[in-house]
Amino acid sequence: MEFGPHLLLAVLEGLVTASILSLTAMGLSLVFGVMRVVNVAHGEAFMLGAVLAWWVTGLVAGHPAVGFVLAALTAPLIVGALAAASDRLVLKRLNYDPDRTIVATIGLLYIAQQTTLMTFGPDARPVEPPFNQRIALPWLERTEEGWTWFYPWGLSITSYKLFVIAAAAAILVAIWLVITRTRAGLLMRATQQDSETAQAFGIPVGTVYSVVFGIGAALAALGAVLVVPIQQAHYLMGGEPLLLSFIVVIIGGLGSLPGTVIAALLIGLSDGIISVFFSPTLAKIIATLLVAMVLVFRPQGLLGKAQT
Amino acid sequence: MTDRLRTDLLHLGVIAALVVLFLTLPTYYAGNLSRIMVLAIYAIGYNLLFGYTGLLSLGHAMFFAAGMYGYGLTAQLAGVPALPAFALGILAGAALGLVVGALALRTAGVAFMIVTLMFAQAAYLTILHFGTYTRGDEGFVVPSEARIVFGIDLSGETERFAAALILFALVLLATGRLVRSRLGRTLVAIRENEERTRMLGYDATRLKLIAITLSGALSGLAGAAYALLFGYVGASFAAVPYSIFPLLWVLLGGAGTTIGPLIGVFFMFYLIDTASGITLAYLLIVGVALVLLTLFAPQGIAGLIKRRLPWLP
């Protein structure tokens, strides 16, 4: 393959990564924005979503699409409920103190991960995609007869990957509408701006916190359900999405939702492109250091506004 | 009896108790004691920053690894003898502490935790990247010549225990003095109220930088000692769990107390030792312990004792 088609392939793969990442990071960003706490166990919500998707699809016989739809409906619900329960049982009792919340969510991380190891086991397990046609992509090139279309060998994408991109975009639009156009969104924004005043106006801040924590985890789980037909479910798979989501949320500006989406596209695409052309470990080292430097020298994020 | 005398007596008592334990316990447990003391040095280093200065780092494994690789790599690749290589390990921990501190101290709170976490992740990946020299996750065995100090081979059980005890005793007594010194008290003042400390004319940033450098040096010392005494260097010691462990030990034992780190390591060591005999998922214990500690005993075991004995350092 020549450079052009190769790049197109890298961009498409990057878009798939970016789609999943934007859902996961959106969950983390929402929780940080509204509750002002960092949820270190966020990656485990992703992992639980994938493992539950594997479990649910295994329960249903028949066409893989039936199991997939069922998984997409139930896995985020279960994970969200678990997260809301842990908010009630643990975080609420810590009064959302930032330091102690981080320590407690590290604990939750190990609990979720190790319980999965005990029940699901150490093996990676695949989930069958609901549909998976290979779509060859055309490429335009100048030949002796002028510009012609042709299909380079290896330049293709599956219909499922295209579906992932479309589904993620639809979910993000839905979140945007919920936050800006509904009463529930209004309550969230009010709590985000000033939780004490919101409380004084009769908003059940405690409930809002639990719901937001649940939604944040459910978004990660939904991302995982989408990714699990491409990438297998494994009990240690939560680490990478956690780190990448951190990076995205920091670059996008802590708590800024549009910033999060833009940063997810940036990171997802560059991750796809970088890993096609460079050594992945070196790319990760550079990326991690760069993000740490962003946090050191521009704590409000690349797109966030400085806090006064 | 003055508080200082009480403190020194307490520390000497702890050291004497360790010797008695070594002499009376069967060999298996005696071997564990050496490991516990080395890890307790690491915990003391972490406690200096977290317990006394109030800075929560999530990346201390990089300092431990700096000491471990500073000693191990110079011994392995350059054939440097044990003592200079060991000193290099401590120096590597201190230098990394200084550099990371200079950058990370520009942030505070949650951002400080994430920045340290990311630096540690970068350090871990760097070790993997230079796998030709570091042998990555697999690690390497320290050459036996580099484990001989003053003609004594430290791979023997008794020699190893003696070396670990000497190092631990030195570190414990030194930190006991340090936290009662002017510097130590100022660090506690920063933990309690940084603004006010600044107003009183202290250069808080410089003092925090000193704290993180000292903490890095102690963690590096622990890492180098681990490689020296147990003869193995591997990337798993630079990974995320080794950044979480010292936090857990210090929280469990009691943050901001001199004997808390030892207590924490002791308890957690045997808790994990027991659990890993039962199930593969022994880290579950770590998770449950962290949650329960933050919920019910944020001062840890020594913190609970300190309520009765307020003179406890």
Interface residues (C-beta under 8 A of the other chain):
Chain A: V38 V90 R93 L94 P98 D99 R100 I102 V103 A104 I106 G107 L108 L109 Y110 I111 A112 Q113 Q114 T115 L117 M118 P122 G239 L243 F246 I250 S279 T281 L282 K284 I285 T288 L289 V291 A292 M293 L295 V296 F297 P299
Chain B: L56 L58 L103 A104 R106 T107 G109 V110 A111 M113 I114 V115 M118 F119 Q121 A122 L125 T126 L128 H129 V240 I244 L247 L251 T279 L280 A281 Y282 L283 L284 V286 G287 V288 A289 L290 V291 L292 L293 T294 L295 P298
